[in-house]
Amino acid sequence: MDRSVRVWDLNSLAMLASLEQAHLSGIFRLRKLDAGDSFITASRDRTMKVWLSSTWQARRTLAPPHYDGVSDVAVAVKKGCFFSASRDRSIRRWDSRSLESDLQLPHAQGDWLTALALSVSEEVLFSGGKDSIIKVWDCGLRCKDVLQGHRGPISDLLTIDTHLFSASHDRTVRVWKIDQFEPLARMVNR
């Protein structure tokens, strides 16, 4: 919430850099963007910034990608794209090279979007929101299913192998089997 990003050396636990005033408001999410040295931050100020870890400088500000705070980012490194979710209830797909949005889905959920996760194959996107619902999307942002079971807003999503883990303000973590959403060709090639 202090608008800064701090960089730490994992071996010595020493701070390497402090990016003060990285955004105009609190930072909700930080993700590695590609196989190179880029990472992305998502902020309450409605912007996302792409940073170079070689210089700790902002390469580009994606503004405004949404009409409210950007709550989460999911990166599909193999597919060369990433997805952003917002409190404005929309999801956007972005090209990782051009940093341009090529698809936007307004009103993706009934309330703020709070979390995103990609399947291991990067073919399926999951979104969670304050409406306590998890939606299942293909990469073209077509809804394939709705997962219900939580009684409070979704706070985080994580995929591991063929399972989706969802955490909620209802103080539960649910585990969902998700292999039925993967395209058959991808499952055979594993």
PyMOL commands that set and color helices and strands:
alter all, ss='L'
color gray80, all
select helices_A, chain A and resi 179-181+184-188
alter helices_A, ss='H'
color red, helices_A
select strands_A, chain A and resi 5-8+15-19+27-32+38-43+48-52+57-62+70-76+81-86+91-95+101-105+113-118+124-129+134-138+143-147+154-160+163-168+173-177
alter strands_A, ss='S'
color yellow, strands_A
deselect
rebuild
show_as cartoon
